[in-house]
Amino acid sequence: MEIDYRMGGLLPDWSYNSGGISKPSDVAHHWDEVSVYYDMPIDGDVWLEDPLPSSYPPSVAFKAAQMQDHAKAVAFLRIIREMVFCKEKYYPLGTPRPGGPGCRA
């Protein structure tokens, strides 16, 4: 079986308003439902407590990784998801992570 990854729900910023979604809290409940459906641990509270300003940066990062090595890109995507939705950690581009470069905080 081959899986083809697609980026969906791309949101340039929260000024975009479509389908009743205009702020991070509008999507928190949806992510809680998605967590159960896909059996992926996702804490929707991230959208209430420390929301990402846009979904573009992680999506672009995944596509860049995918262009280099598909298998590593899939592992990278999992790490991004875990950091944001399980550990509730989001580090904007250029922000040093705790423990220094390469640390899985």
Backbone bond lengths (Angstrom), bond angles and torsions (degrees), N, CA, C in turn:
res aa  C-N    CA-C-N  psi(-1)  N-CA   C-N-CA  omega(-1)  CA-C   N-CA-C  phi
1 M - - - 1.424 - - 1.527 108.30 -
2 E 1.311 115.68 136.73 1.458 121.18 177.22 1.520 108.90 -115.16
3 I 1.323 115.59 134.32 1.462 121.16 179.75 1.519 108.40 -107.61
4 D 1.314 116.64 129.75 1.456 122.54 178.21 1.523 107.77 -108.12
5 Y 1.333 117.18 113.47 1.458 121.78 -177.20 1.520 110.61 -80.93
6 R 1.312 116.04 136.01 1.468 123.50 176.99 1.523 108.14 -128.29
7 M 1.308 116.07 142.89 1.455 120.46 176.05 1.529 107.55 -91.79
8 G 1.305 116.95 129.21 1.459 121.68 179.96 1.514 110.46 -130.23
9 G 1.301 116.03 161.49 1.453 120.29 177.90 1.514 113.30 67.40
10 L 1.330 116.34 29.72 1.461 119.23 -178.76 1.526 110.57 -64.91
11 L 1.296 114.53 129.06 1.456 121.43 -175.67 1.529 108.96 -128.61
12 P 1.348 116.88 111.22 1.463 118.27 -178.02 1.526 112.90 -62.84
13 D 1.321 116.63 -39.85 1.464 122.39 176.33 1.525 107.80 -169.25
14 W 1.318 116.47 177.43 1.465 120.04 -174.15 1.530 113.80 -82.63
15 S 1.331 117.27 1.90 1.460 118.71 174.73 1.528 110.23 -78.18
16 Y 1.336 115.88 -14.94 1.466 121.75 177.28 1.526 108.07 -72.37
17 N 1.311 117.72 133.47 1.463 121.04 -178.87 1.515 109.15 -130.94
18 S 1.329 115.65 114.30 1.467 120.08 179.40 1.519 108.87 -147.77
19 G 1.309 115.78 136.07 1.458 119.75 176.00 1.508 114.27 60.52
20 G 1.319 117.16 29.60 1.457 119.95 178.77 1.512 113.86 83.08
21 I 1.328 117.60 7.47 1.466 121.32 178.88 1.515 108.12 -103.86
22 S 1.328 115.25 113.62 1.465 119.07 -179.82 1.529 112.50 -136.89
23 K 1.337 116.10 -4.58 1.469 119.75 179.10 1.532 108.48 -152.60
24 P 1.328 116.98 158.22 1.460 120.36 -176.19 1.533 114.65 -53.70
25 S 1.310 117.63 -38.56 1.469 119.45 -177.78 1.527 112.24 -63.86
26 D 1.338 117.58 -19.03 1.465 120.94 178.45 1.528 112.57 -67.92
27 V 1.334 117.50 -21.01 1.466 119.78 -176.55 1.529 113.77 -106.39
28 A 1.316 118.02 -6.32 1.470 121.30 -176.07 1.525 112.13 -57.00
29 H 1.315 117.86 -49.05 1.466 121.14 -178.68 1.530 111.01 -64.00
30 H 1.330 116.47 -39.02 1.474 120.47 178.92 1.521 110.88 -58.29
31 W 1.333 117.54 -44.18 1.463 120.14 -178.46 1.525 111.44 -67.43
32 D 1.320 117.78 -31.81 1.465 119.93 174.69 1.538 110.15 -63.40
33 E 1.333 116.93 -40.08 1.472 121.21 177.94 1.528 111.11 -67.46
34 V 1.325 116.72 -42.09 1.465 121.86 179.70 1.523 109.98 -61.56
35 S 1.320 116.75 -37.71 1.460 121.38 179.38 1.523 111.49 -56.46
36 V 1.313 116.66 -46.10 1.464 121.49 -179.63 1.527 110.27 -68.50
37 Y 1.328 116.62 -45.20 1.465 121.66 -175.90 1.534 111.77 -61.79
38 Y 1.342 117.49 -44.99 1.459 121.28 -175.84 1.526 113.49 -96.20
39 D 1.328 116.79 1.72 1.460 121.26 -179.09 1.528 111.06 54.03
40 M 1.326 115.43 42.22 1.464 123.10 178.06 1.518 106.48 -117.83
41 P 1.325 118.26 122.04 1.459 118.81 -179.21 1.529 111.12 -65.02
42 I 1.315 115.55 110.73 1.462 122.26 -179.74 1.518 107.78 -132.69
43 D 1.309 116.02 127.22 1.458 120.75 176.26 1.520 107.76 -100.45
44 G 1.327 117.19 104.55 1.462 122.12 -179.02 1.510 113.75 -62.37
45 D 1.328 117.10 -14.63 1.465 120.33 179.84 1.525 112.74 -63.22
46 V 1.344 116.87 -18.87 1.462 119.28 178.12 1.530 109.86 -56.73
47 W 1.347 116.97 -31.89 1.465 120.98 -179.80 1.528 111.61 -75.53
48 L 1.321 116.96 -14.39 1.459 120.98 177.54 1.526 111.82 -97.65
49 E 1.339 115.86 -32.09 1.456 120.61 -171.74 1.529 114.60 -99.99
50 D 1.338 117.60 -43.48 1.473 120.99 -175.81 1.524 109.55 -150.83
51 P 1.340 116.99 65.93 1.468 119.81 -173.71 1.525 113.68 -69.80
52 L 1.315 115.18 148.97 1.455 120.67 172.44 1.527 107.96 -68.64
53 P 1.332 117.58 143.89 1.465 119.44 178.94 1.529 112.52 -74.37
54 S 1.329 117.11 -20.22 1.462 121.70 -177.95 1.524 108.84 -162.33
55 S 1.323 116.75 151.82 1.469 119.44 175.46 1.523 111.56 -91.34
56 Y 1.316 118.13 -3.46 1.463 121.09 -178.80 1.532 113.90 -64.23
57 P 1.357 120.40 -50.92 1.466 119.13 -175.60 1.530 114.85 -55.49
58 P 1.351 119.95 -47.60 1.469 117.24 179.14 1.531 112.45 -66.98
59 S 1.322 117.41 -31.64 1.466 120.84 179.33 1.521 110.75 -69.08
60 V 1.314 116.98 -42.57 1.462 121.31 177.85 1.525 109.93 -66.06
61 A 1.330 117.01 -39.63 1.466 120.70 178.48 1.524 110.88 -61.25
62 F 1.341 117.31 -42.39 1.454 120.63 178.51 1.526 110.71 -63.27
63 K 1.338 117.03 -46.80 1.466 119.73 -178.55 1.530 110.77 -62.67
64 A 1.330 117.73 -38.00 1.463 120.91 177.63 1.530 110.17 -64.03
65 A 1.328 116.33 -43.02 1.467 120.15 178.00 1.528 110.29 -64.67
66 Q 1.319 116.98 -39.99 1.465 122.25 -178.95 1.530 111.06 -62.44
67 M 1.326 117.10 -35.54 1.462 120.85 179.29 1.527 111.44 -67.70
68 Q 1.325 116.63 -21.69 1.454 120.82 -178.87 1.525 112.48 -92.93
69 D 1.339 116.20 -43.63 1.465 119.99 -178.30 1.520 108.14 -162.02
70 H 1.331 116.48 113.20 1.467 120.92 -174.18 1.533 112.38 -59.97
71 A 1.316 117.58 -46.58 1.469 120.73 -177.04 1.530 111.22 -64.06
72 K 1.323 116.44 -42.51 1.464 119.46 179.03 1.524 111.06 -68.05
73 A 1.336 116.56 -32.89 1.462 120.07 178.33 1.522 111.04 -64.01
74 V 1.323 117.18 -39.60 1.466 120.82 178.87 1.533 109.79 -64.61
75 A 1.325 117.08 -42.78 1.469 120.63 177.13 1.527 110.31 -63.93
76 F 1.326 116.50 -40.14 1.458 121.99 178.15 1.528 110.88 -62.33
77 L 1.326 117.28 -42.54 1.458 121.62 178.63 1.523 110.52 -60.44
78 R 1.317 116.54 -42.31 1.466 120.39 178.75 1.536 110.37 -62.10
79 I 1.324 116.53 -41.94 1.461 120.44 179.68 1.523 110.63 -63.46
80 I 1.335 116.99 -43.51 1.467 120.52 178.14 1.526 109.89 -59.61
81 R 1.322 116.23 -46.47 1.474 119.93 -179.56 1.514 111.34 -60.71
82 E 1.329 116.37 -45.02 1.464 119.75 -179.62 1.525 111.13 -62.98
83 M 1.327 116.34 -42.21 1.468 119.08 -178.67 1.525 111.26 -63.01
84 V 1.313 116.95 -43.83 1.462 120.02 -176.12 1.523 111.90 -78.04
85 F 1.329 116.63 -48.23 1.466 119.51 -169.65 1.519 115.22 -96.45
86 C 1.316 118.73 -17.77 1.468 120.02 178.38 1.524 111.30 -106.30
87 K 1.312 115.58 -46.55 1.457 119.61 -177.20 1.515 112.00 -94.90
88 E 1.354 115.49 -4.53 1.464 122.31 179.32 1.518 111.72 50.92
89 K 1.321 115.20 48.90 1.454 120.69 177.95 1.519 108.74 -121.70
90 Y 1.306 114.79 127.04 1.453 121.25 175.62 1.516 107.02 -132.95
91 Y 1.306 115.79 123.75 1.448 120.83 -179.52 1.523 108.68 -116.72
92 P 1.335 117.43 105.50 1.458 119.67 178.85 1.526 110.88 -55.79
93 L 1.320 116.17 152.30 1.452 122.23 -179.53 1.524 110.34 -49.14
94 G 1.315 116.00 128.55 1.456 121.04 178.14 1.513 114.03 90.54
95 T 1.332 117.86 -6.59 1.457 120.99 179.99 1.527 108.85 -86.38
96 P 1.338 117.95 123.50 1.463 118.58 179.11 1.525 111.50 -65.50
97 R 1.327 115.68 139.12 1.460 120.39 178.18 1.515 109.42 -87.97
98 P 1.346 117.24 150.48 1.466 119.83 177.10 1.513 111.08 -56.57
99 G 1.314 117.14 135.83 1.465 121.06 179.48 1.504 113.12 89.77
100 G 1.300 118.23 -3.15 1.465 120.63 176.46 1.507 112.89 90.80
101 P 1.321 116.45 178.44 1.465 121.81 -177.57 1.524 111.66 -60.08
102 G 1.307 115.70 140.15 1.459 121.04 176.26 1.509 114.67 82.97
103 C 1.314 118.53 -4.48 1.462 121.87 -178.81 1.521 110.37 -79.22
104 R 1.322 117.04 129.58 1.472 120.65 174.32 1.515 107.49 -88.68
105 A 1.319 115.33 87.66 1.472 120.91 -177.63 1.506 111.12 -71.18
